[in-house]
């Protein structure tokens, strides 16, 4: 893709701080990290969504390898991941090694704030039934 920043990173047109690379995947430091070591893992081939990658199993093996490495480097068990896909339209997994539980504390604070503003709420039986009728796989 001509305008894709991640494709430009793969081609070398845009520099990146690479932490892992193989024939199919690349992992590099996020340039706006919320915590030290915040990494993006992408397929070298352009896919819009993570689940569009026909080798998704290999993709997650790479993510697992990075997570295990982060655990070893930080001495912490917590490595968080997120798949959002809205900011850059190229499949990517965010890998976040937790430093002093900063990330999880911020996420917990954010969730409490959403709950306090009634943006999120406890799922009750009647709502669950409605949601299940729409989303449950047969």
MODELLER restraints for C-alpha pairs under 7 A, 6 or more apart:
rsr = mdl.restraints
at = mdl.atoms
rsr.add(forms.Gaussian(group=physical.xy_distance, feature=features.Distance(at['CA:1:A'], at['CA:7:A']), mean=6.55, stdev=0.5))
rsr.add(forms.Gaussian(group=physical.xy_distance, feature=features.Distance(at['CA:6:A'], at['CA:90:A']), mean=6.75, stdev=0.5))
rsr.add(forms.Gaussian(group=physical.xy_distance, feature=features.Distance(at['CA:7:A'], at['CA:46:A']), mean=6.75, stdev=0.5))
rsr.add(forms.Gaussian(group=physical.xy_distance, feature=features.Distance(at['CA:8:A'], at['CA:14:A']), mean=5.39, stdev=0.5))
rsr.add(forms.Gaussian(group=physical.xy_distance, feature=features.Distance(at['CA:9:A'], at['CA:15:A']), mean=5.97, stdev=0.5))
rsr.add(forms.Gaussian(group=physical.xy_distance, feature=features.Distance(at['CA:9:A'], at['CA:16:A']), mean=6.40, stdev=0.5))
rsr.add(forms.Gaussian(group=physical.xy_distance, feature=features.Distance(at['CA:10:A'], at['CA:44:A']), mean=5.94, stdev=0.5))
rsr.add(forms.Gaussian(group=physical.xy_distance, feature=features.Distance(at['CA:16:A'], at['CA:28:A']), mean=6.25, stdev=0.5))
rsr.add(forms.Gaussian(group=physical.xy_distance, feature=features.Distance(at['CA:17:A'], at['CA:28:A']), mean=5.25, stdev=0.5))
rsr.add(forms.Gaussian(group=physical.xy_distance, feature=features.Distance(at['CA:17:A'], at['CA:29:A']), mean=5.49, stdev=0.5))
rsr.add(forms.Gaussian(group=physical.xy_distance, feature=features.Distance(at['CA:18:A'], at['CA:27:A']), mean=5.83, stdev=0.5))
rsr.add(forms.Gaussian(group=physical.xy_distance, feature=features.Distance(at['CA:18:A'], at['CA:28:A']), mean=4.11, stdev=0.5))
rsr.add(forms.Gaussian(group=physical.xy_distance, feature=features.Distance(at['CA:18:A'], at['CA:29:A']), mean=6.51, stdev=0.5))
rsr.add(forms.Gaussian(group=physical.xy_distance, feature=features.Distance(at['CA:19:A'], at['CA:27:A']), mean=5.61, stdev=0.5))
rsr.add(forms.Gaussian(group=physical.xy_distance, feature=features.Distance(at['CA:19:A'], at['CA:28:A']), mean=5.28, stdev=0.5))
rsr.add(forms.Gaussian(group=physical.xy_distance, feature=features.Distance(at['CA:20:A'], at['CA:26:A']), mean=5.77, stdev=0.5))
rsr.add(forms.Gaussian(group=physical.xy_distance, feature=features.Distance(at['CA:20:A'], at['CA:27:A']), mean=4.93, stdev=0.5))
rsr.add(forms.Gaussian(group=physical.xy_distance, feature=features.Distance(at['CA:20:A'], at['CA:28:A']), mean=6.91, stdev=0.5))
rsr.add(forms.Gaussian(group=physical.xy_distance, feature=features.Distance(at['CA:21:A'], at['CA:27:A']), mean=6.29, stdev=0.5))
rsr.add(forms.Gaussian(group=physical.xy_distance, feature=features.Distance(at['CA:24:A'], at['CA:43:A']), mean=5.83, stdev=0.5))
rsr.add(forms.Gaussian(group=physical.xy_distance, feature=features.Distance(at['CA:24:A'], at['CA:44:A']), mean=5.35, stdev=0.5))
rsr.add(forms.Gaussian(group=physical.xy_distance, feature=features.Distance(at['CA:25:A'], at['CA:42:A']), mean=5.67, stdev=0.5))
rsr.add(forms.Gaussian(group=physical.xy_distance, feature=features.Distance(at['CA:25:A'], at['CA:43:A']), mean=4.40, stdev=0.5))
rsr.add(forms.Gaussian(group=physical.xy_distance, feature=features.Distance(at['CA:25:A'], at['CA:44:A']), mean=5.20, stdev=0.5))
rsr.add(forms.Gaussian(group=physical.xy_distance, feature=features.Distance(at['CA:26:A'], at['CA:41:A']), mean=5.77, stdev=0.5))
rsr.add(forms.Gaussian(group=physical.xy_distance, feature=features.Distance(at['CA:26:A'], at['CA:42:A']), mean=5.42, stdev=0.5))
rsr.add(forms.Gaussian(group=physical.xy_distance, feature=features.Distance(at['CA:26:A'], at['CA:43:A']), mean=6.33, stdev=0.5))
rsr.add(forms.Gaussian(group=physical.xy_distance, feature=features.Distance(at['CA:26:A'], at['CA:44:A']), mean=6.42, stdev=0.5))
rsr.add(forms.Gaussian(group=physical.xy_distance, feature=features.Distance(at['CA:27:A'], at['CA:39:A']), mean=6.47, stdev=0.5))
rsr.add(forms.Gaussian(group=physical.xy_distance, feature=features.Distance(at['CA:27:A'], at['CA:40:A']), mean=5.47, stdev=0.5))
rsr.add(forms.Gaussian(group=physical.xy_distance, feature=features.Distance(at['CA:27:A'], at['CA:41:A']), mean=4.23, stdev=0.5))
rsr.add(forms.Gaussian(group=physical.xy_distance, feature=features.Distance(at['CA:27:A'], at['CA:42:A']), mean=6.29, stdev=0.5))
rsr.add(forms.Gaussian(group=physical.xy_distance, feature=features.Distance(at['CA:28:A'], at['CA:39:A']), mean=5.43, stdev=0.5))
rsr.add(forms.Gaussian(group=physical.xy_distance, feature=features.Distance(at['CA:28:A'], at['CA:40:A']), mean=5.52, stdev=0.5))
rsr.add(forms.Gaussian(group=physical.xy_distance, feature=features.Distance(at['CA:28:A'], at['CA:41:A']), mean=6.71, stdev=0.5))
rsr.add(forms.Gaussian(group=physical.xy_distance, feature=features.Distance(at['CA:29:A'], at['CA:37:A']), mean=6.46, stdev=0.5))
rsr.add(forms.Gaussian(group=physical.xy_distance, feature=features.Distance(at['CA:29:A'], at['CA:38:A']), mean=5.86, stdev=0.5))
rsr.add(forms.Gaussian(group=physical.xy_distance, feature=features.Distance(at['CA:29:A'], at['CA:39:A']), mean=4.38, stdev=0.5))
rsr.add(forms.Gaussian(group=physical.xy_distance, feature=features.Distance(at['CA:29:A'], at['CA:40:A']), mean=6.25, stdev=0.5))
rsr.add(forms.Gaussian(group=physical.xy_distance, feature=features.Distance(at['CA:30:A'], at['CA:38:A']), mean=5.77, stdev=0.5))
rsr.add(forms.Gaussian(group=physical.xy_distance, feature=features.Distance(at['CA:30:A'], at['CA:39:A']), mean=5.30, stdev=0.5))
rsr.add(forms.Gaussian(group=physical.xy_distance, feature=features.Distance(at['CA:30:A'], at['CA:40:A']), mean=6.12, stdev=0.5))
rsr.add(forms.Gaussian(group=physical.xy_distance, feature=features.Distance(at['CA:35:A'], at['CA:99:A']), mean=6.75, stdev=0.5))
rsr.add(forms.Gaussian(group=physical.xy_distance, feature=features.Distance(at['CA:37:A'], at['CA:96:A']), mean=6.67, stdev=0.5))
rsr.add(forms.Gaussian(group=physical.xy_distance, feature=features.Distance(at['CA:37:A'], at['CA:97:A']), mean=6.17, stdev=0.5))
rsr.add(forms.Gaussian(group=physical.xy_distance, feature=features.Distance(at['CA:38:A'], at['CA:95:A']), mean=5.97, stdev=0.5))
rsr.add(forms.Gaussian(group=physical.xy_distance, feature=features.Distance(at['CA:38:A'], at['CA:96:A']), mean=4.70, stdev=0.5))
rsr.add(forms.Gaussian(group=physical.xy_distance, feature=features.Distance(at['CA:38:A'], at['CA:97:A']), mean=6.50, stdev=0.5))
rsr.add(forms.Gaussian(group=physical.xy_distance, feature=features.Distance(at['CA:39:A'], at['CA:94:A']), mean=5.83, stdev=0.5))
rsr.add(forms.Gaussian(group=physical.xy_distance, feature=features.Distance(at['CA:39:A'], at['CA:95:A']), mean=5.06, stdev=0.5))
rsr.add(forms.Gaussian(group=physical.xy_distance, feature=features.Distance(at['CA:39:A'], at['CA:96:A']), mean=6.36, stdev=0.5))
rsr.add(forms.Gaussian(group=physical.xy_distance, feature=features.Distance(at['CA:40:A'], at['CA:92:A']), mean=6.19, stdev=0.5))
rsr.add(forms.Gaussian(group=physical.xy_distance, feature=features.Distance(at['CA:40:A'], at['CA:93:A']), mean=5.68, stdev=0.5))
rsr.add(forms.Gaussian(group=physical.xy_distance, feature=features.Distance(at['CA:40:A'], at['CA:94:A']), mean=4.73, stdev=0.5))
rsr.add(forms.Gaussian(group=physical.xy_distance, feature=features.Distance(at['CA:40:A'], at['CA:95:A']), mean=6.12, stdev=0.5))
rsr.add(forms.Gaussian(group=physical.xy_distance, feature=features.Distance(at['CA:41:A'], at['CA:92:A']), mean=5.43, stdev=0.5))
rsr.add(forms.Gaussian(group=physical.xy_distance, feature=features.Distance(at['CA:41:A'], at['CA:93:A']), mean=5.14, stdev=0.5))
rsr.add(forms.Gaussian(group=physical.xy_distance, feature=features.Distance(at['CA:41:A'], at['CA:94:A']), mean=6.47, stdev=0.5))
rsr.add(forms.Gaussian(group=physical.xy_distance, feature=features.Distance(at['CA:42:A'], at['CA:91:A']), mean=6.01, stdev=0.5))
rsr.add(forms.Gaussian(group=physical.xy_distance, feature=features.Distance(at['CA:42:A'], at['CA:92:A']), mean=4.66, stdev=0.5))
rsr.add(forms.Gaussian(group=physical.xy_distance, feature=features.Distance(at['CA:42:A'], at['CA:93:A']), mean=6.70, stdev=0.5))
rsr.add(forms.Gaussian(group=physical.xy_distance, feature=features.Distance(at['CA:43:A'], at['CA:91:A']), mean=6.87, stdev=0.5))
rsr.add(forms.Gaussian(group=physical.xy_distance, feature=features.Distance(at['CA:46:A'], at['CA:90:A']), mean=6.09, stdev=0.5))
rsr.add(forms.Gaussian(group=physical.xy_distance, feature=features.Distance(at['CA:47:A'], at['CA:53:A']), mean=6.23, stdev=0.5))
rsr.add(forms.Gaussian(group=physical.xy_distance, feature=features.Distance(at['CA:47:A'], at['CA:90:A']), mean=5.62, stdev=0.5))
rsr.add(forms.Gaussian(group=physical.xy_distance, feature=features.Distance(at['CA:47:A'], at['CA:91:A']), mean=5.53, stdev=0.5))
rsr.add(forms.Gaussian(group=physical.xy_distance, feature=features.Distance(at['CA:48:A'], at['CA:89:A']), mean=5.43, stdev=0.5))
rsr.add(forms.Gaussian(group=physical.xy_distance, feature=features.Distance(at['CA:48:A'], at['CA:90:A']), mean=4.64, stdev=0.5))
rsr.add(forms.Gaussian(group=physical.xy_distance, feature=features.Distance(at['CA:48:A'], at['CA:91:A']), mean=5.26, stdev=0.5))
rsr.add(forms.Gaussian(group=physical.xy_distance, feature=features.Distance(at['CA:49:A'], at['CA:85:A']), mean=6.63, stdev=0.5))
rsr.add(forms.Gaussian(group=physical.xy_distance, feature=features.Distance(at['CA:49:A'], at['CA:90:A']), mean=6.39, stdev=0.5))
rsr.add(forms.Gaussian(group=physical.xy_distance, feature=features.Distance(at['CA:49:A'], at['CA:91:A']), mean=4.47, stdev=0.5))
rsr.add(forms.Gaussian(group=physical.xy_distance, feature=features.Distance(at['CA:50:A'], at['CA:91:A']), mean=4.57, stdev=0.5))
rsr.add(forms.Gaussian(group=physical.xy_distance, feature=features.Distance(at['CA:50:A'], at['CA:92:A']), mean=6.32, stdev=0.5))
rsr.add(forms.Gaussian(group=physical.xy_distance, feature=features.Distance(at['CA:67:A'], at['CA:79:A']), mean=6.04, stdev=0.5))
rsr.add(forms.Gaussian(group=physical.xy_distance, feature=features.Distance(at['CA:70:A'], at['CA:97:A']), mean=5.97, stdev=0.5))
rsr.add(forms.Gaussian(group=physical.xy_distance, feature=features.Distance(at['CA:71:A'], at['CA:77:A']), mean=5.46, stdev=0.5))
rsr.add(forms.Gaussian(group=physical.xy_distance, feature=features.Distance(at['CA:71:A'], at['CA:79:A']), mean=6.95, stdev=0.5))
rsr.add(forms.Gaussian(group=physical.xy_distance, feature=features.Distance(at['CA:78:A'], at['CA:97:A']), mean=6.57, stdev=0.5))
rsr.add(forms.Gaussian(group=physical.xy_distance, feature=features.Distance(at['CA:78:A'], at['CA:98:A']), mean=5.76, stdev=0.5))
rsr.add(forms.Gaussian(group=physical.xy_distance, feature=features.Distance(at['CA:79:A'], at['CA:95:A']), mean=6.91, stdev=0.5))
rsr.add(forms.Gaussian(group=physical.xy_distance, feature=features.Distance(at['CA:79:A'], at['CA:96:A']), mean=5.57, stdev=0.5))
rsr.add(forms.Gaussian(group=physical.xy_distance, feature=features.Distance(at['CA:79:A'], at['CA:97:A']), mean=4.50, stdev=0.5))
rsr.add(forms.Gaussian(group=physical.xy_distance, feature=features.Distance(at['CA:79:A'], at['CA:98:A']), mean=5.79, stdev=0.5))
rsr.add(forms.Gaussian(group=physical.xy_distance, feature=features.Distance(at['CA:80:A'], at['CA:95:A']), mean=5.88, stdev=0.5))
rsr.add(forms.Gaussian(group=physical.xy_distance, feature=features.Distance(at['CA:80:A'], at['CA:96:A']), mean=4.90, stdev=0.5))
rsr.add(forms.Gaussian(group=physical.xy_distance, feature=features.Distance(at['CA:80:A'], at['CA:97:A']), mean=6.31, stdev=0.5))
rsr.add(forms.Gaussian(group=physical.xy_distance, feature=features.Distance(at['CA:81:A'], at['CA:93:A']), mean=6.62, stdev=0.5))
rsr.add(forms.Gaussian(group=physical.xy_distance, feature=features.Distance(at['CA:81:A'], at['CA:94:A']), mean=5.19, stdev=0.5))
rsr.add(forms.Gaussian(group=physical.xy_distance, feature=features.Distance(at['CA:81:A'], at['CA:95:A']), mean=4.61, stdev=0.5))
rsr.add(forms.Gaussian(group=physical.xy_distance, feature=features.Distance(at['CA:81:A'], at['CA:96:A']), mean=5.94, stdev=0.5))
rsr.add(forms.Gaussian(group=physical.xy_distance, feature=features.Distance(at['CA:82:A'], at['CA:93:A']), mean=5.87, stdev=0.5))
rsr.add(forms.Gaussian(group=physical.xy_distance, feature=features.Distance(at['CA:82:A'], at['CA:94:A']), mean=5.02, stdev=0.5))
rsr.add(forms.Gaussian(group=physical.xy_distance, feature=features.Distance(at['CA:82:A'], at['CA:95:A']), mean=6.92, stdev=0.5))
rsr.add(forms.Gaussian(group=physical.xy_distance, feature=features.Distance(at['CA:83:A'], at['CA:92:A']), mean=6.64, stdev=0.5))
rsr.add(forms.Gaussian(group=physical.xy_distance, feature=features.Distance(at['CA:83:A'], at['CA:93:A']), mean=5.08, stdev=0.5))
rsr.add(forms.Gaussian(group=physical.xy_distance, feature=features.Distance(at['CA:83:A'], at['CA:94:A']), mean=6.36, stdev=0.5))
rsr.add(forms.Gaussian(group=physical.xy_distance, feature=features.Distance(at['CA:85:A'], at['CA:91:A']), mean=6.38, stdev=0.5))
rsr.add(forms.Gaussian(group=physical.xy_distance, feature=features.Distance(at['CA:85:A'], at['CA:92:A']), mean=6.70, stdev=0.5))
rsr.add(forms.Gaussian(group=physical.xy_distance, feature=features.Distance(at['CA:114:A'], at['CA:120:A']), mean=5.77, stdev=0.5))
rsr.add(forms.Gaussian(group=physical.xy_distance, feature=features.Distance(at['CA:115:A'], at['CA:121:A']), mean=6.09, stdev=0.5))
